[in-house]
Amino acid sequence: MLISVRIIAGTLRSRSLQAPPGLATRPTSDRLRETLFNVLSPRIKGAAFLDLYAGSGAVGMEALSRGAAVVTFVEWAPAALAVLRTNLAKLGLTAGFRIQSSSVGAYLRRAQTGSKPDLAAAFDVVFLDPPYDAAQEYAATLNLLGAAQAGLRAPGALVIAEHRRKERLEERYGSLERTRLLEQGDASLSFYAVSGAVAAE
């Protein structure tokens, strides 16, 4: 049975999306997405946005609705990919995005070596939301993103991880340092930037 979420703001405001149920593709709640994009508001217009573990695509589609120039969705699960493509079609979106049918680790490793066939040369915002029960994915993904040769990050890029409130992520992963922690209900958002970069406002 599919569950419904909606676009919060922007050109696609109030349009509904679908997401398959279950922790494997748990959608970011409307309230948490609103909190996330309130923080990202000053930098989202014209941004290149990377949505890792994209699931239904709700976060990346919210970014497109709010003026992101390009979004790359990375998702591996066939059921989630089907819903992601259905949602894009339902919204009438035909350009400004690319879907990478790949595990996040494989995608990031390809990107680190320069073989990244995307619409963006580097990303201004990277969002990751692994299944809550796949705790090992956080460290693996954030370490890849924090690697010194992480050419997929644009200068001043922000990396945001959604995770369980009770699950504490590290303060640093390679060159990435946590600049802000927002908690809401059972969920938290950890914001990371390259050491010395300006913290998320």
PyRosetta script that sets phi, psi and omega in degrees:
from pyrosetta import init, pose_from_sequence

init()
pose = pose_from_sequence("MLISVRIIAGTLRSRSLQAPPGLATRPTSDRLRETLFNVLSPRIKGAAFLDLYAGSGAVGMEALSRGAAVVTFVEWAPAALAVLRTNLAKLGLTAGFRIQSSSVGAYLRRAQTGSKPDLAAAFDVVFLDPPYDAAQEYAATLNLLGAAQAGLRAPGALVIAEHRRKERLEERYGSLERTRLLEQGDASLSFYAVSGAVAAE")
pose.set_psi(1, 130.3)
pose.set_omega(1, -179.4)
pose.set_phi(2, -83.5)
pose.set_psi(2, 148.3)
pose.set_omega(2, 174.2)
pose.set_phi(3, -111.5)
pose.set_psi(3, 160.9)
pose.set_omega(3, -173.1)
pose.set_phi(4, -113.4)
pose.set_psi(4, 139.6)
pose.set_omega(4, 171.6)
pose.set_phi(5, -130.2)
pose.set_psi(5, 173.6)
pose.set_omega(5, -177.4)
pose.set_phi(6, -137.6)
pose.set_psi(6, 158.2)
pose.set_omega(6, 171.8)
pose.set_phi(7, -75.9)
pose.set_psi(7, 130.9)
pose.set_omega(7, -173.1)
pose.set_phi(8, -80.4)
pose.set_psi(8, -44.9)
pose.set_omega(8, -172.5)
pose.set_phi(9, -151.8)
pose.set_psi(9, 170.9)
pose.set_omega(9, 176.7)
pose.set_phi(10, 97.5)
pose.set_psi(10, -162.6)
pose.set_omega(10, -174.7)
pose.set_phi(11, -66.4)
pose.set_psi(11, -22.3)
pose.set_omega(11, -179.4)
pose.set_phi(12, -107.9)
pose.set_psi(12, 20.0)
pose.set_omega(12, -175.1)
pose.set_phi(13, -51.3)
pose.set_psi(13, 135.1)
pose.set_omega(13, 175.9)
pose.set_phi(14, 74.3)
pose.set_psi(14, -1.1)
pose.set_omega(14, 175.5)
pose.set_phi(15, -70.1)
pose.set_psi(15, 140.7)
pose.set_omega(15, -176.2)
pose.set_phi(16, -92.2)
pose.set_psi(16, 149.1)
pose.set_omega(16, 176.9)
pose.set_phi(17, -127.1)
pose.set_psi(17, 163.1)
pose.set_omega(17, 176.5)
pose.set_phi(18, -117.7)
pose.set_psi(18, 152.0)
pose.set_omega(18, 177.2)
pose.set_phi(19, -143.7)
pose.set_psi(19, 137.6)
pose.set_omega(19, 176.9)
pose.set_phi(20, -67.1)
pose.set_psi(20, 144.4)
pose.set_omega(20, -179.3)
pose.set_phi(21, -73.4)
pose.set_psi(21, 166.5)
pose.set_omega(21, 176.0)
pose.set_phi(22, 105.6)
pose.set_psi(22, 154.8)
pose.set_omega(22, -176.7)
pose.set_phi(23, -66.0)
pose.set_psi(23, -24.5)
pose.set_omega(23, -176.2)
pose.set_phi(24, -63.3)
pose.set_psi(24, -31.4)
pose.set_omega(24, 178.7)
pose.set_phi(25, -133.2)
pose.set_psi(25, 44.8)
pose.set_omega(25, -177.9)
pose.set_phi(26, -60.7)
pose.set_psi(26, 119.0)
pose.set_omega(26, 179.8)
pose.set_phi(27, -74.5)
pose.set_psi(27, 145.3)
pose.set_omega(27, 172.7)
pose.set_phi(28, -65.1)
pose.set_psi(28, 128.9)
pose.set_omega(28, -175.7)
pose.set_phi(29, -61.7)
pose.set_psi(29, 155.2)
pose.set_omega(29, 178.0)
pose.set_phi(30, -55.7)
pose.set_psi(30, -44.0)
pose.set_omega(30, -176.5)
pose.set_phi(31, -64.7)
pose.set_psi(31, -41.8)
pose.set_omega(31, -179.4)
pose.set_phi(32, -70.3)
pose.set_psi(32, -37.0)
pose.set_omega(32, 176.1)
pose.set_phi(33, -63.3)
pose.set_psi(33, -38.6)
pose.set_omega(33, 177.7)
pose.set_phi(34, -62.2)
pose.set_psi(34, -43.6)
pose.set_omega(34, 177.0)
pose.set_phi(35, -61.1)
pose.set_psi(35, -45.9)
pose.set_omega(35, -179.9)
pose.set_phi(36, -57.9)
pose.set_psi(36, -48.9)
pose.set_omega(36, -175.0)
pose.set_phi(37, -78.3)
pose.set_psi(37, -18.9)
pose.set_omega(37, 169.6)
pose.set_phi(38, -63.4)
pose.set_psi(38, -39.7)
pose.set_omega(38, 177.7)
pose.set_phi(39, -69.9)
pose.set_psi(39, -41.2)
pose.set_omega(39, -175.6)
pose.set_phi(40, -79.9)
pose.set_psi(40, -9.6)
pose.set_omega(40, -173.2)
pose.set_phi(41, -45.6)
pose.set_psi(41, -45.2)
pose.set_omega(41, -177.4)
pose.set_phi(42, -67.6)
pose.set_psi(42, -16.5)
pose.set_omega(42, -173.4)
pose.set_phi(43, -121.4)
pose.set_psi(43, 2.1)
pose.set_omega(43, -172.5)
pose.set_phi(44, -82.2)
pose.set_psi(44, -32.7)
pose.set_omega(44, -177.1)
pose.set_phi(45, -66.0)
pose.set_psi(45, 124.4)
pose.set_omega(45, -179.5)
pose.set_phi(46, 79.2)
pose.set_psi(46, 4.4)
pose.set_omega(46, -175.7)
pose.set_phi(47, -79.7)
pose.set_psi(47, 154.6)
pose.set_omega(47, 167.4)
pose.set_phi(48, -95.1)
pose.set_psi(48, 121.9)
pose.set_omega(48, -169.0)
pose.set_phi(49, -119.4)
pose.set_psi(49, 130.4)
pose.set_omega(49, 178.8)
pose.set_phi(50, -111.9)
pose.set_psi(50, 118.2)
pose.set_omega(50, -177.9)
pose.set_phi(51, -107.8)
pose.set_psi(51, 98.7)
pose.set_omega(51, -179.1)
pose.set_phi(52, -89.3)
pose.set_psi(52, 144.8)
pose.set_omega(52, -173.0)
pose.set_phi(53, 54.7)
pose.set_psi(53, 52.7)
pose.set_omega(53, -165.7)
pose.set_phi(54, -65.1)
pose.set_psi(54, -27.2)
pose.set_omega(54, -179.5)
pose.set_phi(55, 58.4)
pose.set_psi(55, -125.1)
pose.set_omega(55, -179.5)
pose.set_phi(56, -71.8)
pose.set_psi(56, -14.2)
pose.set_omega(56, -178.9)
pose.set_phi(57, 88.0)
pose.set_psi(57, 8.6)
pose.set_omega(57, -173.8)
pose.set_phi(58, -58.3)
pose.set_psi(58, -40.8)
pose.set_omega(58, -177.6)
pose.set_phi(59, -69.2)
pose.set_psi(59, -47.5)
pose.set_omega(59, 178.8)
pose.set_phi(60, -63.8)
pose.set_psi(60, -36.5)
pose.set_omega(60, 178.4)
pose.set_phi(61, -70.8)
pose.set_psi(61, -33.2)
pose.set_omega(61, 172.9)
pose.set_phi(62, -62.3)
pose.set_psi(62, -40.6)
pose.set_omega(62, 178.1)
pose.set_phi(63, -62.3)
pose.set_psi(63, -44.3)
pose.set_omega(63, 177.9)
pose.set_phi(64, -62.1)
pose.set_psi(64, -42.3)
pose.set_omega(64, 179.1)
pose.set_phi(65, -59.5)
pose.set_psi(65, -33.6)
pose.set_omega(65, -175.9)
pose.set_phi(66, -92.9)
pose.set_psi(66, 7.1)
pose.set_omega(66, 171.6)
pose.set_phi(67, 108.5)
pose.set_psi(67, 8.5)
pose.set_omega(67, 174.9)
pose.set_phi(68, -59.8)
pose.set_psi(68, 141.4)
pose.set_omega(68, -177.6)
pose.set_phi(69, -74.8)
pose.set_psi(69, -36.0)
pose.set_omega(69, -176.2)
pose.set_phi(70, -155.6)
pose.set_psi(70, 141.8)
pose.set_omega(70, 177.7)
pose.set_phi(71, -129.2)
pose.set_psi(71, 133.1)
pose.set_omega(71, 171.3)
pose.set_phi(72, -109.0)
pose.set_psi(72, 123.6)
pose.set_omega(72, 177.2)
pose.set_phi(73, -99.5)
pose.set_psi(73, 126.5)
pose.set_omega(73, 176.8)
pose.set_phi(74, -115.9)
pose.set_psi(74, 117.9)
pose.set_omega(74, -177.4)
pose.set_phi(75, -151.1)
pose.set_psi(75, 145.3)
pose.set_omega(75, -176.3)
pose.set_phi(76, -112.7)
pose.set_psi(76, -34.9)
pose.set_omega(76, -173.4)
pose.set_phi(77, -68.2)
pose.set_psi(77, 125.9)
pose.set_omega(77, -178.1)
pose.set_phi(78, -57.9)
pose.set_psi(78, -41.6)
pose.set_omega(78, -179.3)
pose.set_phi(79, -63.2)
pose.set_psi(79, -42.2)
pose.set_omega(79, 179.4)
pose.set_phi(80, -67.0)
pose.set_psi(80, -40.9)
pose.set_omega(80, 178.8)
pose.set_phi(81, -60.7)
pose.set_psi(81, -39.4)
pose.set_omega(81, 179.4)
pose.set_phi(82, -63.1)
pose.set_psi(82, -43.9)
pose.set_omega(82, 179.7)
pose.set_phi(83, -68.2)
pose.set_psi(83, -40.0)
pose.set_omega(83, 177.9)
pose.set_phi(84, -57.3)
pose.set_psi(84, -48.7)
pose.set_omega(84, -179.8)
pose.set_phi(85, -65.7)
pose.set_psi(85, -37.8)
pose.set_omega(85, 177.5)
pose.set_phi(86, -63.4)
pose.set_psi(86, -42.5)
pose.set_omega(86, 179.9)
pose.set_phi(87, -63.6)
pose.set_psi(87, -43.3)
pose.set_omega(87, 178.5)
pose.set_phi(88, -61.1)
pose.set_psi(88, -42.9)
pose.set_omega(88, 179.4)
pose.set_phi(89, -65.8)
pose.set_psi(89, -40.9)
pose.set_omega(89, -179.5)
pose.set_phi(90, -62.1)
pose.set_psi(90, -35.3)
pose.set_omega(90, 179.0)
pose.set_phi(91, -82.4)
pose.set_psi(91, -7.7)
pose.set_omega(91, -179.6)
pose.set_phi(92, 76.2)
pose.set_psi(92, 21.5)
pose.set_omega(92, -179.5)
pose.set_phi(93, -85.7)
pose.set_psi(93, 122.3)
pose.set_omega(93, -178.0)
pose.set_phi(94, -124.7)
pose.set_psi(94, -7.7)
pose.set_omega(94, -177.6)
pose.set_phi(95, -146.1)
pose.set_psi(95, 165.7)
pose.set_omega(95, 177.0)
pose.set_phi(96, 86.1)
pose.set_psi(96, 12.4)
pose.set_omega(96, 179.7)
pose.set_phi(97, -149.6)
pose.set_psi(97, 161.2)
pose.set_omega(97, 172.1)
pose.set_phi(98, -140.2)
pose.set_psi(98, 141.1)
pose.set_omega(98, 176.1)
pose.set_phi(99, -104.9)
pose.set_psi(99, 124.4)
pose.set_omega(99, 175.3)
pose.set_phi(100, -105.7)
pose.set_psi(100, 108.9)
pose.set_omega(100, 178.5)
pose.set_phi(101, -84.7)
pose.set_psi(101, 88.2)
pose.set_omega(101, -170.4)
pose.set_phi(102, -161.2)
pose.set_psi(102, 156.8)
pose.set_omega(102, 168.1)
pose.set_phi(103, -68.7)
pose.set_psi(103, 152.7)
pose.set_omega(103, -179.0)
pose.set_phi(104, -63.2)
pose.set_psi(104, -43.0)
pose.set_omega(104, -179.4)
pose.set_phi(105, -59.6)
pose.set_psi(105, -45.3)
pose.set_omega(105, 180.0)
pose.set_phi(106, -64.9)
pose.set_psi(106, -41.4)
pose.set_omega(106, 179.1)
pose.set_phi(107, -61.7)
pose.set_psi(107, -47.6)
pose.set_omega(107, -177.7)
pose.set_phi(108, -65.5)
pose.set_psi(108, -37.9)
pose.set_omega(108, 178.9)
pose.set_phi(109, -65.7)
pose.set_psi(109, -38.6)
pose.set_omega(109, 175.6)
pose.set_phi(110, -63.9)
pose.set_psi(110, -42.5)
pose.set_omega(110, -178.7)
pose.set_phi(111, -63.5)
pose.set_psi(111, -37.1)
pose.set_omega(111, -178.6)
pose.set_phi(112, -66.2)
pose.set_psi(112, -27.8)
pose.set_omega(112, -178.8)
pose.set_phi(113, -91.1)
pose.set_psi(113, 2.5)
pose.set_omega(113, 176.1)
pose.set_phi(114, 94.2)
pose.set_psi(114, -3.3)
pose.set_omega(114, 179.3)
pose.set_phi(115, -97.4)
pose.set_psi(115, 77.0)
pose.set_omega(115, -177.3)
pose.set_phi(116, -125.0)
pose.set_psi(116, 90.9)
pose.set_omega(116, -176.9)
pose.set_phi(117, -78.7)
pose.set_psi(117, 68.6)
pose.set_omega(117, -176.8)
pose.set_phi(118, -114.8)
pose.set_psi(118, 172.4)
pose.set_omega(118, 177.8)
pose.set_phi(119, -78.1)
pose.set_psi(119, -17.9)
pose.set_omega(119, -178.1)
pose.set_phi(120, -113.8)
pose.set_psi(120, 139.1)
pose.set_omega(120, 175.7)
pose.set_phi(121, -72.3)
pose.set_psi(121, -35.0)
pose.set_omega(121, 178.9)
pose.set_phi(122, -154.4)
pose.set_psi(122, 155.8)
pose.set_omega(122, -173.3)
pose.set_phi(123, -104.9)
pose.set_psi(123, 138.6)
pose.set_omega(123, 177.5)
pose.set_phi(124, -83.4)
pose.set_psi(124, -32.7)
pose.set_omega(124, -179.9)
pose.set_phi(125, -134.7)
pose.set_psi(125, 132.0)
pose.set_omega(125, 176.1)
pose.set_phi(126, -122.4)
pose.set_psi(126, 124.5)
pose.set_omega(126, 179.0)
pose.set_phi(127, -117.4)
pose.set_psi(127, 133.4)
pose.set_omega(127, 176.9)
pose.set_phi(128, -131.8)
pose.set_psi(128, 136.5)
pose.set_omega(128, -177.3)
pose.set_phi(129, -143.6)
pose.set_psi(129, 72.3)
pose.set_omega(129, 179.2)
pose.set_phi(130, -66.1)
pose.set_psi(130, 161.9)
pose.set_omega(130, 170.8)
pose.set_phi(131, -52.3)
pose.set_psi(131, 134.4)
pose.set_omega(131, -176.9)
pose.set_phi(132, -55.1)
pose.set_psi(132, -31.2)
pose.set_omega(132, -177.0)
pose.set_phi(133, -83.6)
pose.set_psi(133, -0.5)
pose.set_omega(133, 177.6)
pose.set_phi(134, -103.7)
pose.set_psi(134, 61.3)
pose.set_omega(134, -173.1)
pose.set_phi(135, -58.6)
pose.set_psi(135, -31.8)
pose.set_omega(135, -178.5)
pose.set_phi(136, -64.7)
pose.set_psi(136, -21.8)
pose.set_omega(136, -179.4)
pose.set_phi(137, -66.9)
pose.set_psi(137, -31.8)
pose.set_omega(137, -178.7)
pose.set_phi(138, -61.6)
pose.set_psi(138, -53.5)
pose.set_omega(138, -177.8)
pose.set_phi(139, -63.4)
pose.set_psi(139, -43.9)
pose.set_omega(139, -177.7)
pose.set_phi(140, -61.9)
pose.set_psi(140, -45.6)
pose.set_omega(140, -176.8)
pose.set_phi(141, -71.4)
pose.set_psi(141, -45.1)
pose.set_omega(141, -179.3)
pose.set_phi(142, -66.4)
pose.set_psi(142, -33.3)
pose.set_omega(142, 176.2)
pose.set_phi(143, -66.9)
pose.set_psi(143, -39.0)
pose.set_omega(143, 176.2)
pose.set_phi(144, -64.9)
pose.set_psi(144, -42.5)
pose.set_omega(144, 179.4)
pose.set_phi(145, -67.9)
pose.set_psi(145, -28.6)
pose.set_omega(145, -178.9)
pose.set_phi(146, -89.9)
pose.set_psi(146, -1.3)
pose.set_omega(146, 179.6)
pose.set_phi(147, -61.4)
pose.set_psi(147, 146.3)
pose.set_omega(147, -175.3)
pose.set_phi(148, -58.3)
pose.set_psi(148, -30.5)
pose.set_omega(148, -176.3)
pose.set_phi(149, -95.3)
pose.set_psi(149, 21.4)
pose.set_omega(149, -176.5)
pose.set_phi(150, -69.4)
pose.set_psi(150, 78.2)
pose.set_omega(150, -176.9)
pose.set_phi(151, -69.8)
pose.set_psi(151, -9.4)
pose.set_omega(151, 179.7)
pose.set_phi(152, -80.3)
pose.set_psi(152, -7.1)
pose.set_omega(152, 176.7)
pose.set_phi(153, -91.5)
pose.set_psi(153, 127.2)
pose.set_omega(153, 172.5)
pose.set_phi(154, -73.5)
pose.set_psi(154, 159.3)
pose.set_omega(154, 175.8)
pose.set_phi(155, -55.8)
pose.set_psi(155, 131.8)
pose.set_omega(155, 179.8)
pose.set_phi(156, 77.7)
pose.set_psi(156, 12.7)
pose.set_omega(156, -177.5)
pose.set_phi(157, -61.3)
pose.set_psi(157, 150.6)
pose.set_omega(157, 177.4)
pose.set_phi(158, -114.5)
pose.set_psi(158, 134.4)
pose.set_omega(158, 177.3)
pose.set_phi(159, -115.3)
pose.set_psi(159, 126.4)
pose.set_omega(159, -178.0)
pose.set_phi(160, -122.8)
pose.set_psi(160, 131.1)
pose.set_omega(160, 177.0)
pose.set_phi(161, -115.6)
pose.set_psi(161, 127.3)
pose.set_omega(161, 170.9)
pose.set_phi(162, -91.6)
pose.set_psi(162, 133.5)
pose.set_omega(162, -178.1)
pose.set_phi(163, -153.1)
pose.set_psi(163, 169.0)
pose.set_omega(163, 175.4)
pose.set_phi(164, -62.2)
pose.set_psi(164, 141.8)
pose.set_omega(164, -179.8)
pose.set_phi(165, -59.6)
pose.set_psi(165, -37.7)
pose.set_omega(165, -177.4)
pose.set_phi(166, -78.3)
pose.set_psi(166, -11.0)
pose.set_omega(166, 179.0)
pose.set_phi(167, -96.0)
pose.set_psi(167, 110.5)
pose.set_omega(167, -176.2)
pose.set_phi(168, -90.7)
pose.set_psi(168, 122.9)
pose.set_omega(168, 175.0)
pose.set_phi(169, -84.9)
pose.set_psi(169, 164.6)
pose.set_omega(169, 179.7)
pose.set_phi(170, -71.1)
pose.set_psi(170, 157.4)
pose.set_omega(170, 176.8)
pose.set_phi(171, -73.8)
pose.set_psi(171, -26.9)
pose.set_omega(171, -177.7)
pose.set_phi(172, -137.4)
pose.set_psi(172, 144.5)
pose.set_omega(172, 170.6)
pose.set_phi(173, -136.9)
pose.set_psi(173, 101.4)
pose.set_omega(173, -176.6)
pose.set_phi(174, 60.3)
pose.set_psi(174, -125.5)
pose.set_omega(174, -178.2)
pose.set_phi(175, -82.0)
pose.set_psi(175, -6.7)
pose.set_omega(175, -178.7)
pose.set_phi(176, -87.3)
pose.set_psi(176, 135.2)
pose.set_omega(176, 178.8)
pose.set_phi(177, -126.8)
pose.set_psi(177, 136.0)
pose.set_omega(177, 179.7)
pose.set_phi(178, -69.6)
pose.set_psi(178, 131.3)
pose.set_omega(178, -178.5)
pose.set_phi(179, -110.6)
pose.set_psi(179, -17.1)
pose.set_omega(179, -177.1)
pose.set_phi(180, -161.4)
pose.set_psi(180, 145.5)
pose.set_omega(180, 175.1)
pose.set_phi(181, -131.3)
pose.set_psi(181, 121.1)
pose.set_omega(181, 177.0)
pose.set_phi(182, -113.4)
pose.set_psi(182, 133.2)
pose.set_omega(182, -179.5)
pose.set_phi(183, -119.2)
pose.set_psi(183, 136.3)
pose.set_omega(183, -179.1)
pose.set_phi(184, -149.4)
pose.set_psi(184, 112.7)
pose.set_omega(184, -176.8)
pose.set_phi(185, 60.3)
pose.set_psi(185, -129.5)
pose.set_omega(185, -179.8)
pose.set_phi(186, -83.8)
pose.set_psi(186, -7.2)
pose.set_omega(186, -172.0)
pose.set_phi(187, -110.0)
pose.set_psi(187, 157.4)
pose.set_omega(187, 175.2)
pose.set_phi(188, -134.5)
pose.set_psi(188, 154.8)
pose.set_omega(188, 171.8)
pose.set_phi(189, -120.7)
pose.set_psi(189, 119.3)
pose.set_omega(189, 175.1)
pose.set_phi(190, -103.0)
pose.set_psi(190, 124.4)
pose.set_omega(190, -179.0)
pose.set_phi(191, -102.4)
pose.set_psi(191, 130.4)
pose.set_omega(191, 179.9)
pose.set_phi(192, -124.5)
pose.set_psi(192, 145.4)
pose.set_omega(192, 173.6)
pose.set_phi(193, -141.4)
pose.set_psi(193, 162.3)
pose.set_omega(193, 177.4)
pose.set_phi(194, -61.4)
pose.set_psi(194, 137.5)
pose.set_omega(194, -177.7)
pose.set_phi(195, -47.9)
pose.set_psi(195, 129.3)
pose.set_omega(195, 178.9)
pose.set_phi(196, 94.1)
pose.set_psi(196, -10.8)
pose.set_omega(196, 178.5)
pose.set_phi(197, -75.7)
pose.set_psi(197, 161.7)
pose.set_omega(197, 179.9)
pose.set_phi(198, -67.4)
pose.set_psi(198, 135.5)
pose.set_omega(198, 179.9)
pose.set_phi(199, -67.9)
pose.set_psi(199, 155.8)
pose.set_omega(199, 176.6)
pose.set_phi(200, -63.0)
pose.set_psi(200, 131.5)
pose.set_omega(200, -179.7)
pose.set_phi(201, -77.4)
pose.dump_pdb("model.pdb")
